Structures are given as C-alpha cells and as structure tokens.
Amino acid sequence: MGKAIFIRNAAQLVTLRGSSNATLVKEAMSTLGIIENGSLWIEDGVIQAVGKDEELVKKYADRLYLAEVIDAAGKLVTPGLVDPHTHLVFAGSRENEFNLRLKGASYMEIMNAGGGIYATTRGTKQATHDELFKESFERLNQFLLHGVTTVEAKSGYGMDWETERKQLEVAKQLNEKHPIDVVSTFMGAHAVPKEYKDNPDQFVDILVEEMIPLVAKLGLAEFNDVFCEKGVFTPEQARIILEAGKRYGLTPKIHADEIEPYGGAELASEVGAISADHLLKASEKGLLAMADEGVVGVLLPGTAYFLMAESANGRKIIDMGVPVALSTDCNPGSSPTVSLPFIMNLACVKMGMTPAEVITAATINAAHAIGRGKQIGSLEEGKKGDVTIFKVENYMKLQYLYGMNHIETVIKNGRVVVKGGRLT
C-alpha cells in the first residue's frame, strides 16, 4: 500500500455521489450528497472510502498511524474544481483593449481593427515554446491556488499549423509537468486569418485537409472546437470543421450563440457535441435540442461580466433541462481570470443559479463536459483523489463571502499540492 491521506471531520463533505454515469439536470443539480462530520480516505492516489468520521475511524483503525491526517473541522470539502473551457496557452496581455471597451468599443470592433484574437495571435506566434510553457505554468499555479485540479486548454492563437502545434505541444507538456491535469482541445477555427478574409472557405479546407489530420496523427488533442459566430465561422462552415474532426476521432465542442442567435446550439445537438459554450443568445429551440441530446451547456459569466454584456440566462437554461457547467473562459481578452470560485459567485448573482447548482456546475457537470465524469468531479470510491478544502463551514457561505479566496488545502491525485493557501 502507498501513502494514505485521511481527511477528517468536515463540517460539510460534498460528495455528489452517484453522478458519474450522467450529468445532473434540473432539480438534481441541487442534490449534493452532503455528509456532515464527513471523512475521506485516499490511498495510492485514489479515493478508497467516504463516509461519517466514526465509520472510517473504525474501518481503518489498524492503519490510522500510517496516514497523513488533515483536520477539516469547520471546513467545506468538495471534489477538486474542474474548469472545462480555457484558452490557457498564450502570450501577452491586452489591458489596452479593456480601456477601449470602457470607452464604448465592442468586442467585434476591436477584433476587426486588428486587436482581440489577432493581437494575442501575434504574441503567441512570436513566443518560443519555453516562453509559452513558463507563462502558462504560472497560470496553472494560480488555478491550483483557487482550487482547480483539472482544466481544459484550447489552442487557437495561431491559425497556422506551426503555432497551433506549438500551443498543443505546450499543453501536453504542462499536463506531464504540472500537478493539474490539462485536457487539450484543438481550436484552429478560432478566427479567420486576415489573409483568408475574402475566401474563408479556403481556410476551412486547410483546417479540414491539413491541420485536423495532423492533430489526430500526433495525438495532440481530444476535442475539436469552432467559434460559430456571425463574422467568424458560419454554421455551415462549423459543421464541416466539426464533422471532419469526428472522422479523425476528435469530439466536437462549439463556441455557440455568444453575440447573436446563430444556430450554434442547434448545430451542437446535430453533430453530437459534448458541449456548447457561451449560449448568451441561444434560441429556445436550440436549448431544447441540447437538453434532448444531453449536450452540456458551459456557461461563462466572467466573459459577459468583463465585456459588460448581459449574461446567459442560467436559470432558464437549467429549467429547460440542459446540464450546465461553469468555466472561467480564462483568456487574455474577454476573461483574464483564473478564479473559478469568483465565476461561481457571478453565476449566482448574474445568472440566477443557486449555491448548490454552481457547486455541481463546477465539479461533476464540468467533468462530464470534458469526458471525465467517471474519473473526477465527485468524491466516490475508485475516483481520483482530487479534493478541495475551503475555509468556510458550508457551501452557501462560499458564495456569500464573495471576492475572497477561501482555499485552505488542495489535493491532486492523492498528494497535497496546496496547504494553508500556499503551493507546497
């Protein structure tokens, strides 16, 4: 037997037990499986037992002296947080655009003037592999300090093969070198390069015939994403790109209906996407189709907040039966944050979600949004030992005391990686 960790006496142990086989929807999103005075035994990186403290003390009585004991009295224990939508690997900063938006410029106006995605693309192209790795590694450290143990990472700041490959290779190296698990998504279809503005279909052909096959051949990504939006990729172009990815074993994701209704939610359901993300302007027809097909709706309230736009109607989307997850959408232009707990609070205040629903959305539903529901996202026997401990007594207080980092301890794969709010 390997090293054991015994987390004891949690004021609330949020298990989300029994949610591994499917996403939670509607009222089930509030079923957290809370154990008061709960404890957790982790060994060899895997959760071995979950229950009342007295039950686990009795079960492991002859081995208690072997374990590292963590006293969680008066604290909230949850599954490690999962962020299912980030643009983790990039270079540079765009604070100047924040100032422009405060003066009234729109996201698309900034992008069409050469800013936005194009600005980050220039910086990312110029950065070396090592520079990108170092900058992204530090971002992952900050994610960890905010309780996140798994992130999805998209490419998309290259729009040429060399840079897209560099981003994906950095993400792969981060997954190997950093405690956080990094799940990779190819997003060559993040924007149409300026040189193809007059012939975007030619760029679609390059994605389909050249880049996607190489991503698959080199094993650089699991998912294939596209920004389906007016002025970027049409639903028809997005369908071609996503179907091409499927032929090479890449599961579809889609940036859908962020700025105006554009059929993205409908397309996600038709192509069998694992998630459709943003959904600020998604139609009722599209949302109902997502609910029918079990497509996870990944909502990004930080993006709407930072762009000073109206948020997605999380309350309505949940009530319609769409399984909802939450994410930072960490990126340099529209959501430069790594604080998933802050995003959870925004979801309560700006999208009408409850404190219970945001816990579900940032753990098990987020895990399902990246195909990891059977490995992470809940505290159950046989799952990875990914745990976050907060310095609050209950899950409601976590959202009530907003804008503060309440992280006490983070455990990843059965190893303490944050202790006392600091990296170990």
C-alpha positions, 0 to 999 in steps of 0.5 A: 500500500502507498501513502494514505491521506485521511481527511477528517471531520468536515463540517460539510463533505460534498460528495455528489455521489452517484453522478458519474454515469450522467450529468445532473439536470434540473432539480438534481443539480441541487442534490449534493450528497452532503455528509456532515462530520464527513471523512475521506480516505485516499490511498495510492492516489485514489479515493478508497472510502467516504463516509461519517468520521466514526465509520472510517475511524473504525474501518481503518483503525489498524492503519490510522498511524500510517496516514497523513491526517488533515483536520477539516473541522469547520471546513467545506470539502468538495471534489477538486474544481474542474474548469472545462473551457480555457484558452490557457496557452498564450502570450501577452496581455491586452489591458489596452483593449479593456480601456477601449471597451470602457470607452464604448468599443465592442468586442467585434470592433476591436477584433476587426481593427486588428486587436482581440484574437489577432493581437494575442495571435501575434504574441503567441506566434512570436513566443518560443515554446519555453516562453509559452510553457513558463507563462502558462505554468504560472497560470496553472499555479494560480488555478491550483491556488483557487482550487482547480485540479483539472482544466481544459486548454484550447489552442487557437492563437495561431491559425497556422499549423506551426503555432497551433502545434506549438500551443498543443505541444505546450499543453501536453507538456504542462499536463506531464509537468504540472500537478493539474491535469490539462485536457487539450482541445484543438481550436484552429477555427478560432478566427479567420486569418486576415489573409483568408478574409475574402475566401474563408472557405479556403481556410476551412479546407486547410483546417479540414485537409491539413491541420485536423489530420495532423492533430489526430496523427500526433495525438495532440488533442481530444476535442475539436472546437469552432467559434460559430459566430456571425463574422467568424465561422458560419454554421455551415462552415462549423459543421464541416470543421466539426464533422471532419474532426469526428472522422479523425476521432476528435469530439466536437465542442462549439463556441455557440450563440455568444453575440447573436442567435446563430444556430450554434446550439442547434448545430451542437445537438446535430453533430453530437457535441459534448458541449456548447459554450457561451449560449448568451443568445441561444434560441429556445429551440436550440436549448431544447435540442441540447437538453434532448441530446444531453449536450452540456451547456458551459456557461461563462459569466466572467466573459459577459461580466468583463465585456459588460454584456448581459449574461446567459440566462442560467436559470432558464437554461437549467429549467429547460433541462440542459446540464450546465457547467461553469468555466472561467473562459480564462483568456487574455481578452474577454476573461483574464481570470483564473478564479473559478470560485469568483465565476461561481459567485457571478453565476449566482448573482448574474445568472440566477443559479443557486449555491448548490447548482454552481457547486455541481456546475463546477465539479461533476457537470464540468467533468462530464463536459470534458469526458471525465465524469467517471474519473473526477468531479465527485468524491466516490470510491475508485475516483481520483483523489482530487479534493478541495478544502475551503475555509468556510463551514458550508457551501452557501457561505462560499458564495456569500463571502464573495471576492475572497479566496477561501482555499485552505488545502488542495489535493491532486491525485492523492498528494497535497499540492496546496496547504494553508493557501500556499503551493507546497 
